[in-house]
Amino acid sequence: MTQKQMIELVQQHHPDIGETQIRLWMNNALREFCDKTKLLKAAYQFDTTLDERWYGLPPYISEVDSVDYDGYDIPRLVGRPVKRDLV
């Protein structure tokens, strides 16, 4: 089913709603579907700073599967860190 056909189907039941609003709803539903099913995977890369352990991530990153640094896999921390430097 094409996007145009989906819009026409929604407008049959909700004739007062415009195409722009329906497209927004469909895009939100698509993002939610991808988040819940973990369908999309991507790599994200950024520069690090000496003595900085915490970095903010963009809002489109919903889960971190693995981390590597200079080609080495960084194991997931189990338990609490020895040094806590939350600001």
All heavy atoms as an XYZ file, in Angstrom:
725
protein
N       0.851     -1.174      0.000
C       0.000      0.000      0.000
C       0.893      1.231      0.000
O       1.821      1.326      0.798
C      -0.910     -0.029      1.239
C      -1.871      1.122      1.319
S      -2.968      1.067      2.753
C      -4.183     -0.077      2.182
N       0.613      2.151     -0.869
C       1.403      3.379     -0.945
C       0.955      4.364      0.123
O      -0.132      4.227      0.707
C       1.264      4.035     -2.330
O      -0.086      4.489     -2.480
C       1.632      3.081     -3.452
N       1.798      5.372      0.348
C       1.445      6.390      1.336
C       0.177      7.133      0.922
O      -0.679      7.423      1.758
C       2.612      7.364      1.511
C       2.412      8.291      2.699
C       3.560      9.216      2.907
O       3.860     10.029      2.041
N       4.201      9.111      4.063
N       0.042      7.407     -0.353
C      -1.153      8.098     -0.851
C      -2.407      7.268     -0.571
O      -3.441      7.804     -0.151
C      -1.004      8.368     -2.358
C      -2.121      9.185     -2.943
C      -2.087     10.602     -2.415
C      -3.143     11.453     -3.082
N      -3.392     12.680     -2.367
N      -2.330      5.946     -0.775
C      -3.477      5.078     -0.503
C      -3.804      5.071      0.989
O      -4.981      5.054      1.370
C      -3.178      3.657     -0.981
C      -3.137      3.519     -2.490
C      -2.606      2.170     -2.933
O      -1.726      1.589     -2.299
N      -3.136      1.674     -4.044
N      -2.786      5.085      1.841
C      -3.031      5.121      3.289
C      -3.700      6.430      3.693
O      -4.616      6.438      4.516
C      -1.724      4.920      4.049
C      -1.210      3.498      3.995
S       0.172      3.210      5.094
C       1.531      3.683      4.054
N      -3.246      7.529      3.100
C      -3.851      8.833      3.397
C      -5.324      8.839      2.983
O      -6.196      9.286      3.734
C      -3.070      9.966      2.699
C      -1.709     10.133      3.364
C      -3.848     11.275      2.717
C      -0.746     11.040      2.632
N      -5.618      8.310      1.798
C      -7.004      8.249      1.324
C      -7.854      7.372      2.231
O      -9.017      7.690      2.515
C      -7.042      7.736     -0.111
C      -6.499      8.741     -1.113
C      -6.312      8.168     -2.515
O      -6.552      6.953     -2.711
O      -5.908      8.938     -3.409
N      -7.286      6.274      2.727
C      -8.021      5.383      3.640
C      -8.360      6.106      4.941
O      -9.491      6.020      5.433
C      -7.190      4.127      3.915
C      -7.836      3.072      4.788
C      -9.076      2.501      4.114
C      -6.837      1.966      5.088
N      -7.404      6.833      5.492
C      -7.659      7.581      6.730
C      -8.696      8.663      6.483
O      -9.607      8.872      7.297
C      -6.340      8.191      7.282
C      -6.623      9.145      8.437
C      -5.379      7.097      7.712
N      -8.608      9.342      5.341
C      -9.551     10.425      5.051
C     -10.972      9.915      4.806
O     -11.917     10.668      4.970
C      -9.047     11.251      3.861
C      -7.893     12.149      4.245
C      -7.381     12.987      3.109
O      -7.439     12.599      1.950
N      -6.846     14.164      3.437
N     -11.120      8.649      4.451
C     -12.472      8.079      4.315
C     -13.167      8.056      5.670
O     -14.368      8.286      5.769
C     -12.409      6.661      3.763
C     -12.106      6.589      2.293
C     -11.988      5.150      1.812
O     -12.187      4.198      2.563
N     -11.642      4.998      0.535
N     -12.396      7.788      6.714
C     -12.967      7.702      8.068
C     -12.897      9.030      8.821
O     -13.676      9.260      9.742
C     -12.250      6.618      8.868
C     -12.394      5.262      8.266
N     -13.528      4.507      8.384
C     -11.544      4.531      7.488
C     -13.381      3.366      7.728
N     -12.183      3.354      7.175
N     -11.956      9.882      8.417
C     -11.767     11.180      9.066
C     -11.601     12.251      7.978
O     -10.492     12.738      7.744
C     -10.527     11.154      9.974
C     -10.560     10.066     10.999
N     -11.306     10.145     12.152
C      -9.954      8.839     11.022
C     -11.143      9.032     12.852
N     -10.323      8.227     12.187
N     -12.680     12.649      7.329
C     -12.585     13.571      6.190
C     -12.092     14.977      6.540
O     -11.630     15.700      5.670
C     -14.010     13.618      5.641
C     -14.878     13.158      6.756
C     -14.045     12.238      7.596
N     -12.154     15.362      7.813
C     -11.754     16.715      8.205
C     -10.250     16.845      8.454
O      -9.761     17.952      8.695
C     -12.503     17.148      9.471
C     -14.011     17.211      9.240
O     -14.415     17.367      8.068
O     -14.760     17.095     10.215
N      -9.517     15.747      8.408
C      -8.080     15.787      8.710
C      -7.291     15.912      7.410
O      -7.521     15.182      6.456
C      -7.661     14.529      9.489
C      -8.406     14.495     10.825
C      -6.162     14.513      9.724
C      -8.208     13.244     11.610
N      -6.345     16.843      7.398
C      -5.555     17.110      6.201
C      -4.402     16.129      6.006
O      -4.013     15.394      6.924
N      -3.843     16.155      4.811
C      -2.742     15.264      4.452
C      -1.513     15.474      5.335
O      -0.854     14.509      5.720
C      -2.333     15.481      2.992
C      -3.093     14.654      2.018
C      -2.498     14.723      0.616
O      -1.259     14.671      0.493
O      -3.288     14.816     -0.333
N      -1.214     16.716      5.638
C      -0.021     17.006      6.443
C      -0.116     16.352      7.812
O       0.846     15.726      8.276
C       0.166     18.532      6.600
O       0.237     19.122      5.302
C       1.428     18.849      7.364
N      -1.265     16.457      8.455
C      -1.443     15.847      9.777
C      -1.353     14.333      9.685
O      -0.723     13.691     10.531
C      -2.795     16.267     10.378
C      -3.013     15.732     11.786
C      -1.996     16.256     12.776
O      -1.740     17.451     12.829
N      -1.405     15.370     13.552
N      -1.946     13.750      8.679
C      -1.901     12.291      8.513
C      -0.465     11.828      8.279
O      -0.024     10.829      8.840
C      -2.828     11.848      7.366
C      -4.286     12.169      7.719
C      -2.656     10.364      7.075
C      -5.257     12.008      6.565
N       0.295     12.574      7.466
C       1.704     12.225      7.231
C       2.514     12.280      8.532
O       3.365     11.437      8.783
C       2.325     13.145      6.190
C       1.906     12.851      4.789
C       2.615     13.781      3.801
N       1.909     13.866      2.546
C       2.036     12.985      1.560
N       2.840     11.966      1.702
N       1.344     13.128      0.449
N       2.241     13.296      9.358
C       2.922     13.391     10.654
C       2.614     12.167     11.515
O       3.510     11.595     12.139
C       2.506     14.670     11.388
C       3.063     15.978     10.854
C       2.399     17.168     11.544
C       4.567     16.039     11.054
N       1.340     11.784     11.568
C       0.956     10.604     12.348
C       1.625      9.341     11.819
O       2.100      8.512     12.586
C      -0.556     10.422     12.322
C      -1.318     11.433     13.134
C      -0.841     12.235     14.121
C      -2.699     11.735     13.007
N      -1.835     13.028     14.622
C      -3.001     12.736     13.960
C      -3.713     11.276     12.190
C      -4.268     13.264     14.119
C      -4.988     11.807     12.354
C      -5.253     12.789     13.308
N       1.659      9.191     10.491
C       2.268      7.995      9.903
C       3.769      7.955     10.170
O       4.326      6.894     10.486
C       1.978      7.918      8.401
C       0.531      7.586      8.105
S       0.171      7.099      6.404
C       0.879      8.390      5.447
N       4.439      9.104     10.072
C       5.874      9.143     10.359
C       6.163      8.843     11.825
O       7.120      8.135     12.140
C       6.472     10.492      9.959
C       6.569     10.652      8.454
O       6.645      9.663      7.724
N       6.553     11.887      7.996
N       5.326      9.361     12.730
C       5.483      9.052     14.155
C       5.270      7.562     14.413
O       6.007      6.946     15.192
C       4.521      9.879     15.006
C       4.943     11.321     15.109
O       6.107     11.657     14.876
N       4.002     12.186     15.439
N       4.269      6.984     13.765
C       4.005      5.555     13.927
C       5.174      4.725     13.391
O       5.560      3.716     13.993
C       2.714      5.168     13.214
N       5.749      5.148     12.290
C       6.903      4.445     11.722
C       8.093      4.490     12.666
O       8.754      3.473     12.902
C       7.268      5.063     10.373
C       8.442      4.441      9.642
C       8.175      2.968      9.335
C       8.724      5.208      8.369
N       8.367      5.667     13.246
C       9.476      5.790     14.203
C       9.236      4.915     15.426
O      10.135      4.225     15.906
C       9.645      7.246     14.627
C      10.608      8.025     13.760
C      10.943      9.372     14.370
N       9.816     10.287     14.391
C       9.395     10.985     13.345
N       9.997     10.860     12.186
N       8.370     11.798     13.439
N       8.008      4.929     15.932
C       7.674      4.120     17.104
C       7.819      2.631     16.791
O       8.345      1.865     17.597
C       6.248      4.434     17.551
C       5.853      3.772     18.850
C       4.458      4.189     19.302
O       4.075      5.354     19.061
O       3.777      3.340     19.890
N       7.376      2.215     15.624
C       7.503      0.826     15.191
C       8.981      0.417     15.136
O       9.368     -0.631     15.635
C       6.841      0.634     13.829
C       7.045     -0.735     13.248
C       6.278     -1.808     13.674
C       8.013     -0.950     12.274
C       6.475     -3.075     13.143
C       8.213     -2.202     11.740
C       7.438     -3.275     12.177
N       9.807      1.266     14.537
C      11.238      0.959     14.417
C      11.904      0.901     15.789
O      12.759      0.043     16.030
C      11.931      1.976     13.529
S      11.471      1.819     11.796
N      11.522      1.804     16.699
C      12.080      1.779     18.054
C      11.704      0.493     18.781
O      12.548     -0.151     19.401
C      11.595      2.973     18.875
C      12.319      4.260     18.523
O      13.361      4.184     17.829
O      11.845      5.336     18.939
N      10.424      0.115     18.717
C       9.953     -1.061     19.457
C      10.495     -2.368     18.887
O      10.782     -3.299     19.630
C       8.425     -1.092     19.486
C       7.834     -0.058     20.420
C       6.332     -0.172     20.488
C       5.777      0.852     21.470
N       4.337      0.744     21.618
N      10.614     -2.442     17.579
C      11.082     -3.681     16.961
C      12.603     -3.721     16.821
O      13.165     -4.758     16.483
C      10.480     -3.861     15.558
O      10.875     -2.758     14.725
C       8.971     -3.955     15.628
N      13.259     -2.584     17.094
C      14.711     -2.465     16.935
C      15.126     -2.850     15.526
O      16.143     -3.489     15.296
C      15.436     -3.300     17.979
C      15.106     -2.865     19.385
C      15.782     -3.702     20.409
C      15.313     -3.235     21.782
N      15.619     -4.167     22.811
N      14.297     -2.463     14.584
C      14.483     -2.805     13.187
C      15.682     -2.092     12.572
O      16.450     -2.692     11.833
C      13.208     -2.443     12.414
C      13.114     -2.846     10.962
C      13.129     -4.359     10.854
C      11.851     -2.307     10.343
N      15.849     -0.821     12.900
C      16.948     -0.054     12.332
C      18.137     -0.047     13.272
O      18.005      0.189     14.467
C      16.508      1.390     12.070
C      15.407      1.585     11.044
C      15.059      3.057     10.930
C      15.833      1.041      9.696
N      19.295     -0.317     12.712
C      20.533     -0.255     13.483
C      21.495      0.633     12.725
O      21.522      0.652     11.498
C      21.126     -1.640     13.653
C      20.224     -2.559     14.449
C      21.029     -3.624     15.127
C      20.113     -4.545     15.889
N      20.132     -4.347     17.271
N      22.281      1.387     13.452
C      23.234      2.288     12.823
C      24.439      2.458     13.742
O      24.385      2.145     14.929
C      22.586      3.640     12.551
N      25.501      2.960     13.185
C      26.697      3.261     13.962
C      26.773      4.769     14.162
O      26.386      5.548     13.291
C      27.930      2.753     13.237
N      27.272      5.155     15.287
C      27.418      6.570     15.617
C      28.837      6.772     16.112
O      29.344      5.983     16.908
C      26.398      6.956     16.691
C      26.439      8.401     17.089
C      25.948      9.388     16.259
C      26.974      8.786     18.310
C      25.974     10.719     16.625
C      27.008     10.120     18.687
C      26.508     11.080     17.840
O      26.537     12.395     18.201
N      29.497      7.787     15.654
C      30.887      8.037     16.012
C      31.047      9.471     16.482
O      30.432     10.388     15.932
C      31.768      7.795     14.784
C      33.237      7.970     15.036
C      34.053      7.617     13.794
O      33.590      6.922     12.906
N      35.256      8.114     13.746
N      31.865      9.681     17.522
C      32.141     11.034     17.985
C      33.514     11.063     18.642
O      34.066     10.029     19.009
C      31.055     11.540     18.942
C      30.878     10.703     20.177
C      31.557     11.014     21.342
C      30.018      9.624     20.178
C      31.393     10.248     22.481
C      29.842      8.853     21.312
C      30.531      9.164     22.470
N      34.061     12.251     18.770
C      35.370     12.432     19.397
C      35.219     12.416     20.905
O      34.215     12.884     21.451
C      35.996     13.756     18.960
C      36.319     13.774     17.477
O      36.687     12.705     16.946
O      36.187     14.837     16.857
N      36.233     11.892     21.575
C      36.223     11.836     23.038
C      37.205     12.858     23.587
O      38.076     13.355     22.887
C      36.602     10.424     23.528
O      37.888     10.084     23.007
C      35.569      9.413     23.088
N      37.060     13.145     24.883
C      37.914     14.103     25.575
C      38.558     13.413     26.764
O      37.900     12.625     27.462
C      37.068     15.300     26.074
O      36.353     15.845     24.963
C      37.922     16.372     26.693
N      39.817     13.690     27.003
C      40.548     13.104     28.115
C      39.826     13.387     29.437
O      39.370     14.507     29.687
C      41.970     13.678     28.164
C      42.903     13.093     29.214
C      43.166     11.621     28.922
C      44.214     13.868     29.228
N      39.708     12.373     30.272
C      39.078     12.454     31.602
C      37.586     12.789     31.555
O      37.029     13.247     32.539
C      39.799     13.464     32.503
C      41.186     12.986     32.906
O      41.387     11.751     32.974
O      42.058     13.832     33.136
N      36.940     12.585     30.442
C      35.488     12.774     30.361
C      34.852     11.416     30.094
O      35.135     10.768     29.100
C      35.125     13.751     29.246
C      33.656     14.110     29.245
C      33.347     15.239     28.280
O      34.242     16.025     27.959
O      32.193     15.315     27.867
N      34.003     10.957     31.039
C      33.405      9.634     30.899
C      31.966      9.673     30.427
O      31.455      8.690     29.942
C      33.458      8.887     32.239
C      34.854      8.606     32.702
C      34.924      7.671     33.876
N      33.904      7.917     34.874
C      33.393      6.965     35.643
N      33.797      5.731     35.530
N      32.481      7.251     36.540
N      31.290     10.780     30.582
C      29.870     10.851     30.250
C      29.666     11.766     29.056
O      30.172     12.876     29.027
C      29.065     11.365     31.454
C      29.303     10.548     32.681
C      30.146     10.843     33.711
C      28.724      9.292     33.000
N      30.125      9.858     34.657
C      29.256      8.876     34.246
C      27.810      8.469     32.375
C      28.893      7.700     34.858
C      27.458      7.280     32.995
C      27.992      6.914     34.213
N      28.922     11.282     28.087
C      28.644     12.057     26.876
C      27.152     12.022     26.587
O      26.502     10.981     26.733
C      29.392     11.473     25.671
C      30.891     11.529     25.812
C      31.599     10.473     26.366
C      31.591     12.646     25.399
C      32.974     10.533     26.513
C      32.968     12.716     25.525
C      33.652     11.654     26.091
O      35.006     11.727     26.220
N      26.617     13.146     26.188
C      25.219     13.185     25.769
C      25.094     12.586     24.377
O      25.984     12.743     23.538
N      24.033     11.872     24.138
C      23.788     11.279     22.829
C      22.602     11.961     22.170
O      21.702     12.446     22.848
C      23.499      9.776     22.973
C      24.644      8.934     23.531
C      24.190      7.493     23.729
C      25.837      8.983     22.606
N      22.570     11.987     20.852
C      21.440     12.591     20.146
C      20.129     11.882     20.490
O      20.131     10.686     20.817
C      21.782     12.401     18.669
C      23.231     12.103     18.625
C      23.582     11.483     19.931
N      19.007     12.581     20.428
C      17.728     11.983     20.817
C      17.287     10.814     19.941
O      16.470     10.002     20.364
C      16.734     13.143     20.716
C      17.392     14.141     19.829
C      18.870     13.966     20.001
N      17.818     10.693     18.727
C      17.410      9.583     17.871
C      18.097      8.271     18.237
O      17.746      7.229     17.700
C      17.641      9.916     16.387
C      19.050     10.317     16.036
C      20.028      9.356     15.807
C      19.394     11.649     15.938
C      21.327      9.730     15.488
C      20.684     12.030     15.612
C      21.640     11.062     15.389
O      22.921     11.436     15.078
N      19.028      8.289     19.160
C      19.643      7.045     19.640
C      18.813      6.563     20.821
O      18.788      7.190     21.875
C      21.109      7.256     20.037
C      21.934      7.624     18.809
C      21.665      6.006     20.711
C      23.395      7.890     19.098
N      18.121      5.451     20.642
C      17.240      4.961     21.703
C      17.886      3.868     22.545
O      17.461      3.618     23.664
C      15.934      4.440     21.103
O      16.201      3.413     20.185
N      18.919      3.225     22.024
C      19.565      2.140     22.765
C      20.986      1.960     22.240
O      21.242      2.103     21.047
C      18.777      0.846     22.564
C      19.294     -0.302     23.368
C      18.404     -1.529     23.222
O      17.190     -1.363     23.041
O      18.948     -2.634     23.280
N      21.898      1.636     23.140
C      23.283      1.375     22.762
C      23.522     -0.124     22.892
O      23.380     -0.698     23.966
C      24.268      2.165     23.655
C      25.708      1.818     23.315
C      24.019      3.657     23.522
N      23.867     -0.762     21.772
C      24.115     -2.201     21.776
C      25.548     -2.522     22.159
O      25.807     -3.477     22.880
C      23.838     -2.812     20.395
C      22.366     -2.807     20.046
O      21.536     -2.864     20.978
O      22.041     -2.740     18.855
N      26.488     -1.753     21.649
C      27.894     -2.013     21.959
C      28.692     -0.733     21.773
O      28.257      0.204     21.114
C      28.448     -3.113     21.059
O      28.445     -2.691     19.712
N      29.881     -0.736     22.395
C      30.777      0.409     22.309
C      32.170     -0.125     22.008
O      32.593     -1.119     22.584
C      30.803      1.196     23.643
C      31.831      2.316     23.611
C      29.426      1.743     23.968
N      32.854      0.547     21.091
C      34.258      0.203     20.909
C      35.080      1.482     20.854
O      34.583      2.544     20.520
C      34.481     -0.686     19.679
C      34.272      0.029     18.374
O      35.179      0.745     17.943
O      33.186     -0.139     17.800
N      36.336      1.331     21.246
C      37.254      2.457     21.306
C      38.558      2.035     20.658
O      39.163      1.042     21.072
C      37.475      2.868     22.770
C      38.347      4.079     22.923
C      37.838      5.346     22.703
C      39.680      3.956     23.285
C      38.623      6.468     22.845
C      40.471      5.072     23.425
C      39.949      6.325     23.206
O      40.733      7.435     23.337
N      38.969      2.750     19.621
C      40.183      2.427     18.865
C      40.187      0.980     18.400
O      41.218      0.302     18.429
C      41.440      2.724     19.682
C      41.783      4.203     19.721
O      41.245      4.956     18.890
O      42.591      4.599     20.575
N      39.028      0.473     18.007
C      38.940     -0.889     17.488
C      38.773     -1.965     18.539
O      38.654     -3.146     18.214
N      38.763     -1.596     19.820
C      38.603     -2.577     20.901
C      37.196     -2.493     21.471
O      36.683     -1.403     21.729
C      39.614     -2.324     22.034
C      41.046     -2.553     21.614
C      41.858     -1.494     21.244
C      41.574     -3.845     21.585
C      43.165     -1.694     20.854
C      42.886     -4.057     21.192
C      43.671     -2.980     20.830
O      44.968     -3.186     20.438
N      36.586     -3.635     21.699
C      35.256     -3.691     22.293
C      35.340     -3.308     23.764
O      36.208     -3.793     24.495
C      34.690     -5.111     22.146
C      33.246     -5.185     22.595
O      32.452     -4.325     22.163
O      32.914     -6.096     23.371
N      34.465     -2.431     24.199
C      34.403     -2.022     25.601
C      33.281     -2.822     26.255
O      32.122     -2.707     25.858
C      34.099     -0.504     25.733
C      35.097      0.325     24.938
C      34.056     -0.094     27.197
C      36.524      0.193     25.371
N      33.609     -3.678     27.253
C      32.558     -4.497     27.876
C      31.563     -3.637     28.658
O      31.911     -2.591     29.199
C      33.331     -5.431     28.804
C      34.644     -4.786     29.025
C      34.913     -3.905     27.848
N      30.345     -4.125     28.699
C      29.281     -3.436     29.435
C      29.577     -3.530     30.932
O      29.963     -4.575     31.437
C      27.935     -4.093     29.132
C      26.749     -3.359     29.722
C      25.449     -3.997     29.305
N      25.210     -3.859     27.880
C      24.570     -2.832     27.324
N      24.111     -1.864     28.072
N      24.376     -2.800     26.029
N      29.407     -2.413     31.634
C      29.641     -2.375     33.072
C      28.525     -3.130     33.800
O      27.341     -2.915     33.533
C      29.680     -0.921     33.563
C      29.838     -0.725     35.064
C      31.200     -1.226     35.521
C      29.657      0.733     35.421
N      28.921     -4.024     34.678
C      27.956     -4.740     35.508
C      28.140     -4.224     36.929
O      29.234     -4.271     37.478
C      28.195     -6.271     35.445
C      27.230     -6.990     36.367
C      28.069     -6.762     34.021
N      27.095     -3.715     37.506
C      27.188     -3.154     38.853
C      27.441     -1.664     38.804
O      27.152     -0.992     37.817
N      28.023     -1.154     39.889
C      28.274      0.285     39.997
C      29.728      0.591     39.667
O      30.616     -0.204     39.973
C      27.961      0.740     41.414
C      26.477      0.538     41.754
C      26.216      0.875     43.172
N      26.238      2.324     43.305
C      25.737      2.973     44.331
N      25.198      2.320     45.312
N      25.795      4.279     44.377
N      29.990      1.762     39.098
C      31.378      2.128     38.815
C      32.143      2.407     40.111
O      31.557      2.823     41.112
C      31.262      3.398     37.981
C      29.925      3.950     38.287
C      29.054      2.786     38.642
N      33.444      2.180     40.095
C      34.269      2.433     41.259
C      34.305      3.938     41.535
O      34.129      4.382     42.653
C      35.708      1.887     41.030
C      36.611      2.264     42.190
C      35.676      0.395     40.835
N      34.527      4.708     40.490
C      34.556      6.165     40.626
C      33.308      6.734     39.976
O      33.015      6.426     38.823
C      35.789      6.730     39.925
C      35.877      8.233     39.967
C      37.076      8.731     39.197
C      37.083     10.251     39.165
N      38.122     10.763     38.281
N      32.556      7.519     40.737
C      31.373      8.160     40.194
C      31.629      9.646     40.077
O      31.968     10.289     41.062
C      30.157      7.872     41.063
C      29.635      6.466     40.841
C      28.514      6.165     41.726
N      29.145      5.570     42.915
C      28.556      5.449     44.073
N      27.363      5.877     44.253
N      29.179      4.910     45.090
N      31.454     10.166     38.872
C      31.718     11.574     38.656
C      30.544     12.266     37.958
O      30.722     13.092     37.096
C      32.998     11.763     37.857
C      32.989     10.980     36.553
O      32.002     10.295     36.268
O      33.986     11.056     35.818
N      29.349     11.890     38.345
C      28.171     12.538     37.760
C      28.120     13.988     38.187
O      28.367     14.330     39.334
C      26.887     11.817     38.208
C      26.727     10.395     37.705
C      25.501      9.774     38.323
C      26.622     10.391     36.199
N      27.788     14.825     37.254
C      27.713     16.258     37.545
C      26.279     16.702     37.523
O      25.471     16.272     36.807
C      28.527     17.071     36.504
C      28.468     18.530     36.836
C      29.949     16.570     36.486
